[in-house]
Amino acid sequence: MAANEDNTRIENDDRSAYHGRVEIRFAATEKRIAAVEVELAIIRSSFATKDDVQRIIAILHEHSLEFANLRAEFRGEHAQQRDEFKGGLAVQKEYFIAALSAHKEHFTAALSEHREHFTLGLSMQKEYFTTALWEQREHFTAALSEQREHFTAALSEQKEHFTTALSEQMAHVTAALSEQREHFNAALSEHKEQVNASLAEQRAYFTAALVEQREYFNAALAKQQLDLHKALMGHVWKLYGSASLLIAGVYFIARYGP
């Protein structure tokens, strides 16, 4: 690949030199044409003769021929340069294909070797990982068994402490309940006696009030009955007097009437 880069650099240098020469010649031709145009302008402005015009035309024709030769030479050199470029490109292509094939073979061999190393390392890593996993599982099983034994012993001890504390707590609760029940029974008996006394006193007071109310009601009823009898007797006497007067009037009218 370094040789290809050197060839490309050399071809580019030749082409740059060629184009530089062509550009210089083109610049010189353009300067000549510009000079002729200046002379033509001067001649036109100074009323040149026919000889001057013929001389300028001859110069322009000479420059035209020189420009045509220069263009033909440029085309020939360009065709030669293109053929050289195509030849170099073909050589470069063949060299590149050969280098690519060699690089491909080298890459394939290196890839195969790397795959073998990777497969071997993977197998060794797998064996090491399996062994370490087996040892880890054994250590974990032993630690788990030891942890289970410690946990079982601690749980048994905790159960015993809890059973003892529960028994003591139950005894205290039973004693407190018994004492509370005795206090409650005593207070209930005392309250029952107080309620019975209050009910007896309330019953006696209610009975006395009921007897007094009944006597007052009987007295009021007797008085009301007497007042009613008096009023009835008054109405009877009034009715008797009215009836007597009515009978007397009827008798008087019947006897002494017309």
JOLINHU-V390393 format. One record per pair of residues at least 12 apart in sequence whose C-alpha atoms are under 10 Angstrom apart, sorted by the first residue. I is the first residue (numbers start at 1). J is the second residue. D is the distance in Angstrom with one decimal. If there is no record, write none. Layout:
BEGIN
I & J & D
I & J & D
END
This chain:
BEGIN
1 & 92 & 9.2
1 & 95 & 8.1
1 & 96 & 7.4
1 & 99 & 7.6
1 & 100 & 9.9
3 & 92 & 9.2
3 & 95 & 9.3
4 & 88 & 9.4
4 & 89 & 9.7
4 & 91 & 8.9
4 & 92 & 6.2
4 & 93 & 9.4
4 & 95 & 7.8
4 & 96 & 8.2
5 & 92 & 9.3
7 & 88 & 8.0
7 & 89 & 9.8
7 & 91 & 9.9
7 & 92 & 8.5
8 & 85 & 9.4
8 & 88 & 8.2
8 & 89 & 8.9
8 & 92 & 8.7
11 & 81 & 9.3
11 & 84 & 8.7
11 & 85 & 7.6
11 & 88 & 8.4
12 & 85 & 9.6
14 & 81 & 9.2
15 & 78 & 9.5
15 & 81 & 7.6
15 & 85 & 9.6
18 & 74 & 9.5
18 & 77 & 8.5
18 & 78 & 9.2
18 & 81 & 9.2
19 & 74 & 9.4
19 & 78 & 9.5
22 & 70 & 8.6
22 & 71 & 9.6
22 & 73 & 9.5
22 & 74 & 7.3
22 & 77 & 9.9
25 & 67 & 9.5
25 & 70 & 8.2
26 & 67 & 8.4
26 & 70 & 8.4
26 & 71 & 9.5
29 & 63 & 7.5
29 & 64 & 9.5
29 & 66 & 8.4
29 & 67 & 7.3
29 & 70 & 9.5
30 & 63 & 9.7
30 & 67 & 9.6
32 & 59 & 9.6
32 & 60 & 9.3
32 & 63 & 7.9
33 & 59 & 9.2
33 & 60 & 7.6
33 & 63 & 7.5
33 & 64 & 9.3
36 & 56 & 7.2
36 & 57 & 9.5
36 & 59 & 7.7
36 & 60 & 7.4
36 & 63 & 9.6
37 & 56 & 9.1
37 & 60 & 9.3
39 & 52 & 9.7
39 & 56 & 8.0
40 & 52 & 8.9
40 & 53 & 7.9
40 & 56 & 7.1
40 & 57 & 9.5
43 & 56 & 9.4
END
